[in-house]
Amino acid sequence: MAALAPLPPLPPQFKSIQHHLRTAQEHDKRDPVVAYYCRLYAMQTGMKIDSKTPECRKFLSKLMDQLEALKKQLGDNEAVTQEIVGSAHLENYALKMFLYADNEDRAGRFHKNMIKSFYTASLLIDVITVFGELTDENVKHRKYARWKATYIHNCLKNGETPQAGPVGIEEDNDIEENEDAGATSLPTQPPQPSSSTYDPGNMPSSSYTGIQIPPGAHAPANTPAEVPHSTGVTSNTIQPTPPGSIPAIDPALFSTVSQGDIRLTPEDFARAQKYCKYAGSALQYEDVSTAVQNLQKALKLLTTGRE
């Protein structure tokens, strides 16, 4: 993908969107769709904050140029041209990042990669609001991820051992202040890995934080997030989905046919379509389990009128 024209210095009024813009830059090559929506969120939010002062208008104008260039490069990508596909893509991506961090947390593996993943997942859930209001589940995920990032960061900073798994949530926004330390303006382009081989030590670090993006959070769902040092493995070969992780298919669905007296509403068709789009998005990450679950929901809704 062609490099985008750099943005001017970030106006102080736009401090609240600087992390979303950084996330966009980090995904320009990793996942351009995610990068596009991060910029769109920043654009919409910036317009609400200040679209009148000269420095803000100039910044927003350049950001709009980036959005238009990205949209042109992405062409007919359904995740950009169709909101329902884009929403599913972004939500699935954010969830994968959240689950990576959550699994590391529950296993008691505390490190900067998982802190970054928790916090980035919370930013991406912010971005989902470009499609409308968040679900209650996403609101909870965002709050939990942001708090966990703060909690674990502070524990490691103070030489303490964090408590693994869910614990009492406290309101704390220190993570944003910690990430801002030493930051003056947005970098125009994050550093890229020098090799295509899968090597956690090769991953670039953020110009702001020195926190590495976990490779597994951006790889297909079945790619291990981190290869144990003892294995010596350096390739990013996709691992097969464990048989036990694929949900059992309800045998009744094979013999179920739509009953003549069932009348599906336009909302039913919209929900069924959404489930199918979610399934398609999950397959992009080779997430068989999630794809099967969503297809089952769509089939049940279409044949019974119920979810």
Protein Blocks (a to p, Z undefined) as FASTA:
>chain_A
ZZddddddddfklmmmmmmmmmmmmmmmmommlmmmmmmmmmmmmmmmommbmklmmmmm
mmmmmmmmmmmmnmmafklmpmklmmmmmmmmmmmmmmmmmmmmmnopacfklmmmmmmm
mmmmmmmmmnoccdfklmmmmmmmmmmmmmmmmmmmnopacdehjddddddfklmmmmmg
opabdcfbdcddfbfbdcfklpccdfklopacdfklmmcfklcfbacfklopabfcdcdd
dfklpccddfklmmpccdfklccdfklmmmmmmmmmmmmmmmmnopaklmmmmmmmmmmm
mmnopZZ
